[in-house]
Amino acid sequence: MSAEDLPLPDYDHLPIGSLQHRIRSLNAGELQRVIDYEAEHNDRTHVMEILRHRMDELNNGATPSPGRQNDDAVETQGTPGDSPITPNRASEPIHPPRHGTVASPGQHNKRGRP
């Protein structure tokens, strides 16, 4: 079986959050194909737990939810394409004192000596 045979487009590159969201629309047969593929190819423990948990839900009466498999990944929804932070808008670096206190940086006060 190859990734092209799966009901989830671009399965091997889906982030975990998107995978959890997208498998909710699969029926038991489609989900079993994903489980078999994952077991053969990657066998990632966390992913297998997510897939098996969803299969248990389906076996206990849950129904697939409506949804489209070609939506943007959950992690990228609502994020701007460009960052508003530029080098001239970034905050000034903070330089904490190396030793001593803020009032007398760089001085040790062991036994009354500077």
Contacts in CASP RR format, 6 or more apart in sequence:
PFRMAT RR
TARGET T0000
AUTHOR 0000-0000-0000
METHOD contacts of the structure
MODEL  1
MSAEDLPLPDYDHLPIGSLQHRIRSLNAGELQRVIDYEAEHNDRTHVMEI
LRHRMDELNNGATPSPGRQNDDAVETQGTPGDSPITPNRASEPIHPPRHG
TVASPGQHNKRGRP
1 33 0 8 1.000
1 36 0 8 1.000
1 37 0 8 1.000
1 40 0 8 1.000
3 10 0 8 1.000
3 11 0 8 1.000
3 12 0 8 1.000
3 37 0 8 1.000
5 33 0 8 1.000
5 37 0 8 1.000
6 33 0 8 1.000
6 34 0 8 1.000
6 37 0 8 1.000
7 26 0 8 1.000
7 30 0 8 1.000
7 33 0 8 1.000
7 34 0 8 1.000
7 69 0 8 1.000
8 14 0 8 1.000
8 19 0 8 1.000
8 22 0 8 1.000
8 23 0 8 1.000
8 26 0 8 1.000
8 34 0 8 1.000
8 69 0 8 1.000
9 69 0 8 1.000
9 70 0 8 1.000
11 19 0 8 1.000
11 34 0 8 1.000
11 37 0 8 1.000
12 41 0 8 1.000
12 42 0 8 1.000
14 22 0 8 1.000
14 73 0 8 1.000
15 73 0 8 1.000
15 74 0 8 1.000
15 75 0 8 1.000
16 46 0 8 1.000
16 47 0 8 1.000
16 50 0 8 1.000
17 73 0 8 1.000
17 74 0 8 1.000
17 75 0 8 1.000
18 73 0 8 1.000
18 74 0 8 1.000
18 75 0 8 1.000
19 47 0 8 1.000
19 50 0 8 1.000
20 50 0 8 1.000
21 74 0 8 1.000
22 69 0 8 1.000
23 31 0 8 1.000
23 34 0 8 1.000
23 50 0 8 1.000
23 51 0 8 1.000
23 54 0 8 1.000
24 54 0 8 1.000
24 64 0 8 1.000
24 65 0 8 1.000
25 64 0 8 1.000
25 65 0 8 1.000
25 66 0 8 1.000
25 67 0 8 1.000
25 68 0 8 1.000
25 69 0 8 1.000
26 34 0 8 1.000
26 54 0 8 1.000
26 64 0 8 1.000
27 58 0 8 1.000
27 64 0 8 1.000
28 55 0 8 1.000
28 58 0 8 1.000
28 59 0 8 1.000
31 51 0 8 1.000
31 54 0 8 1.000
31 55 0 8 1.000
31 58 0 8 1.000
32 55 0 8 1.000
34 51 0 8 1.000
35 48 0 8 1.000
35 51 0 8 1.000
35 52 0 8 1.000
35 55 0 8 1.000
38 44 0 8 1.000
38 47 0 8 1.000
38 48 0 8 1.000
38 51 0 8 1.000
39 48 0 8 1.000
58 64 0 8 1.000
97 105 0 8 1.000
97 106 0 8 1.000
98 105 0 8 1.000
98 106 0 8 1.000
99 105 0 8 1.000
99 106 0 8 1.000
99 107 0 8 1.000
99 108 0 8 1.000
100 106 0 8 1.000
100 107 0 8 1.000
100 108 0 8 1.000
100 109 0 8 1.000
107 114 0 8 1.000
108 114 0 8 1.000
END
